[in-house]
Amino acid sequence: MELSQTALFVGSIINLYALVLVLRIWLQLARVDYYNPLSQFVVKITEPVLKPIRKIMPIVKNIDTSAVLVIFILGALKSVLYFGLAIDVMILLGLLSILKATGMTIFYVLFIGAISSWFNRGNNPTFYAFYQLSEPLLRPVRKILPTIGVIDFSPMVIVFILLFINNLMIDMLQGLWVIAG
């Protein structure tokens, strides 16, 4: 099935916005400073969409359920873009979009955090936000696999786990997993 350039472009925009929505949820869970420039950027991009939905989908246990709902809806809309109005595919792609956007966001936060650690020479609030986001993920791995000298292998372990899960999902779901993200 040949997809149009417009469908691919719109799908990429949907994927990017889903990553920002997952980042918003994660920033709240990690209790990153609201006035941090990264937090402010994410809030300004997502608030116009989430504010009206929050009237029916409240924040539950510090999880912004309205953001989860929007990610689901965006994934379902992507299925309409690629497959038409098959309701079962819409629901499946909505759920898969939540999973894939979460994994991709974890990957990018770890990647940016690792790269920025090479260059961070001062108190940069954006780099500190990436530290606050990644530290809860890295801490359990560091307990098992301590740093060797100045090299911290914990981000690589998590990235390898994410790649393994991604490949497993590709094997199980094939094209649907690729379209989900």
Buried (B, 14 or more C-beta within 10 A) or exposed (E): EEEEEEEEEBBEEBBEBBBBBBBBBBBBBBEBBEEBEBBEEBBEBBEEBBEEBBEEBEEEEEBBBBBBBBBBBBBBBBBEBBBEEEEEBBBBBBBBBBBBBBBBBBBBBBBBBBEBBEEBEEEBBBBBBBBBBBEEBBEEBBEEEEEEEEEBBBBBBBBEEBEEEBEEBEEEBEEBBEBBB
